[in-house]
Amino acid sequence: MAVTPEKKIANLREELNHHILRYHQEDDPEISDEEYDSLYAELEKLEAEHPN
């Protein structure tokens, strides 16, 4: 079963929030800044293509 754009957006938001917590509050990032930026760009693209 294919993941809907809405589900992918929700998943990306959840993942990005996790990484924000790890980076800013725990000072223990799991991914590089470049990887975070890539995920964020993907989220922005999906949100532009599939506005609520």
MODELLER restraints for C-alpha pairs under 7 A, 6 or more apart:
rsr = mdl.restraints
at = mdl.atoms
rsr.add(forms.Gaussian(group=physical.xy_distance, feature=features.Distance(at['CA:5:A'], at['CA:46:A']), mean=6.93, stdev=0.5))
rsr.add(forms.Gaussian(group=physical.xy_distance, feature=features.Distance(at['CA:9:A'], at['CA:43:A']), mean=6.10, stdev=0.5))
rsr.add(forms.Gaussian(group=physical.xy_distance, feature=features.Distance(at['CA:9:A'], at['CA:46:A']), mean=6.72, stdev=0.5))
rsr.add(forms.Gaussian(group=physical.xy_distance, feature=features.Distance(at['CA:12:A'], at['CA:43:A']), mean=6.30, stdev=0.5))
rsr.add(forms.Gaussian(group=physical.xy_distance, feature=features.Distance(at['CA:19:A'], at['CA:29:A']), mean=6.71, stdev=0.5))
rsr.add(forms.Gaussian(group=physical.xy_distance, feature=features.Distance(at['CA:22:A'], at['CA:28:A']), mean=5.30, stdev=0.5))
rsr.add(forms.Gaussian(group=physical.xy_distance, feature=features.Distance(at['CA:22:A'], at['CA:29:A']), mean=5.12, stdev=0.5))
rsr.add(forms.Gaussian(group=physical.xy_distance, feature=features.Distance(at['CA:23:A'], at['CA:29:A']), mean=4.61, stdev=0.5))
